[in-house]
Amino acid sequence: MTTESSRVAAAPPRPAAFTPAAADDANLYRRLVLRRQLILAALALALFASLCVDLALGPARFGLDQVIAALFTPGSVEDSLRVILWQIRMPVALMALVVGASLSIAGAQMQTILSNPLASPFTLGISAGASFGAALALAFGVTLVPALVDYAIPLNAFIMAMLTALAIHFLSMRRGVTIETIVLLGIAMVFIFNSLMALIQFFASQQAVSAVVFWTMGSLTKATWPKLGIAFAVLAVVVPLLARHGWALTAMRLGDAKAESLGVKPRALRLEVLIMVSLLAAIAVSFVGTIGFVGLVGPHIARLLLGEDQRFFLPGSALCGALMLSVGSVLSKVIIPGTIIPIGIITSLVGIPFFLFLILNHKKNAW
Amino acid sequence: MVTLTLDRLSARYGRRQILADISTPPLHGGQVVALLGPNAAGKSTLFRRILGLLEGDGEVRITGTSSERPIAYMPQDNGATAVLTVYEAVLLARMQGRRLKVADADLDEVDKALAALGIDTLAGRDIGNLSGGQRQLVGAAQALVQSPDILLLDEPTSALDLHRQISLLGILRRLAQERNMLIIAALHDLGHALRFADQALVIESGRLVDCGPCEQVVTPQMLRRTFQVEARIEPCSQGRPQLIVEAAI
C-alpha cells in the first residue's frame, strides 16, 4: 500500500458551471420561504373575503359591512340578520371551507404517498364507495347501523367509504403490490361501485333515483352545526398528525429508495397516511355528497404556488381546497339567482377549466 | 474515530439468499473503501443490509460515534419529479427525524454541503430539471448534509463526466480525511478505486471474496476471476498504479 499522498491527486480545478455562486444560498432560501408565507397569507385573506361574500348572498342579501359587523360584534346587529347569518348560512359557508380543506388535503397526501398526480378520493374509489352507501339508504332504506336510523345516509356513506379504503389498504399490503397497483385497485373500485349504483338505480323507484342522483351531485345545504363540528374535529385531529410527518412526507416524493435512505419507512408511512386521509375524505363526502375535483385540483394549485415542502404544501392545499369550495358556493348562488346549483357541478365546471389554464400557462414543473 | 465492522452478515429477499457470511476487519474513519464486484453481486444489498433496511443474520458493529444516525446512504436512484428546489431537497435530507422548524445551523450545513460539491449555483433550480450528473451530485450533497460518520455511496460517479468523476472522488477523499469519516463507495471503475481508495472489498455472488489494501486486492488474478478481463497494473510516470485492460475473457 502506498502512502496516501502518493495516491491522491491534487484536487483538479472545478469546471465553470460548478464554481461557487456569489449569492448566499441560505438568504435566497429565506426569501423563498418568505414568499411562500406571503402566498399563504394571501390565500387566507382571499378565503376570508370569499367567506364574507358567501355569507352575504342568499334569498335575503346583506351588505359586506353588515356581515362583518355580525361576525365580529353580533350584539350590534338586528336579530334577524344574526339568526340568518349564524344559524342558517354560517354552517353551510363553514362546511364549504372544512370539506374543501379536507378533500384537498386528502388528495394532496394521496398524490404524495402514491407518487401519482391523478390520486384523489375520487380516483381511489372512496367517493364512489360513499355514494353507494348513501344510495343503499336512499333507494331501499338499508341502514348499516340500525341504531342510528336518522343518520342512515351519512353513516352508510361513511362506512362504505372506509370499507373501500380498508379494502385498498389490505390488498396493498400483499407482497409484490406496488404503488401503481394501489392506484389500479382504486380505479377498479370506482368501476365496481359505479356498476352497483347503476344496479340500484335500475331497481329503485323514480323518486329514489332522483334522490340518489341529487346526493351524488354534492350539496352543502345538508350542513348543520353538529355535522360541521364532527368534520372540523376530524380535520383538527388529522392535520397535526400529518404535519408531524412533514419532512418524511416530502421525502416520499423523492421515491421510496431515496426516502428509505433518509430513514423514512415508506410502507408504514403510506398505510398510516392512507388511513388518515381516507377518514378525512369519508367524513367530508358522507356529509355533503360527492364533490368532484377539489381533491384532485386543490393540491395541484397548491403545488404550483408553493412547491412540495409539506410545511407550505399541506396548509396551502387546505387553503386552496377551502377557497375553491367557498368560491364554488358563491357561484352556486349567483349563476341562476334564486336557485342554488349543487356545488359538485360548479366545482367541476369552473374548477377544471381554471386548472387547465394554470397547468398550460405555468412554466415551472407542475408534477 | 468511527469504526465499522461487519460480522457474518447475511441478507435474503424472501427465500432467496442475497448475501452470505460477510465479515470484514474493522474499517476505520478517515478512509475511503471501494466496494467492488460485477453487476448483481450484491453491492447495493450490502449497503441496504448495513443500513438496516434488510433483515438477516450477523451483526453490523459501529463504535466510536455518539450520533443517533451515524450512517448516511446515497442510493443509485437519484431521479425524482418532486416540485422542490435543489436547496430544499438537500435541506430535506438534513431535517429528517427533526422538528419542522429549520435552524440557521441547518441552513449553514446545507450551504456547506452544496459548496463542498461545487453545486451552490444550482441551489435555486428545480430538481426535476437537472441533468443526470447534477442529480447525482445533489444525491451526494443529501448524504453529506447529514454530517454522517459513515457514508455509503452506491455508484456515486456513474452519471458524471470524467472531469466530475475525478473531482467528486477527490472531494470525497479530502472530506473523509478532514472529518474522519469512513466512506464506502461502490465503484465500477477499478482505476478510480486504485487512485482514490485505501481499502477494497470485493463481492461476488453475495459473498466477500477479497478484502484489504486496494493495491493488494486489485490484481490481474482478481480481475480475471471476478470481472473476467485480462488486465495488468503498471506504475505510471508518477509512480501511481494504473490499470490497463487488454480484453474481456
Interface residues (C-beta under 8 A of the other chain):
Chain A: M1 T2 E4 S6 R7 V8 A9 A10 A11 P12 R14 P15 A17 F18 T19 P20 A21 D24 D25 A26 L28 Y29 R30 L32 R175 A243 G246 W247 A248 T250 A251 R253 L254 G255 A257 K258 E260 S261 L262 G263 V264 R303 L304 G307 E308 D309 R311 K364 N365 A366 W367
Chain B: G14 L51 L53 R69 A72 Y73 M74 P75 Q76 D77 N78 G79 A80 T81 A82 V83 L84 T85 Y87 E88 A89 L91 L92 A93 M95 Q96 G97 R98 L100 D104 L107 D108 V110 D111 L114 A115 G118 I119 D120 T121 A123 G124 D126 G128 N129 G139 Q142 A143 H163 R164 I166 S167 G170 I171 R173 R174 Q177 L194 R195 F196 D198 P213 C214 E215 Q216 G239 R240 P241
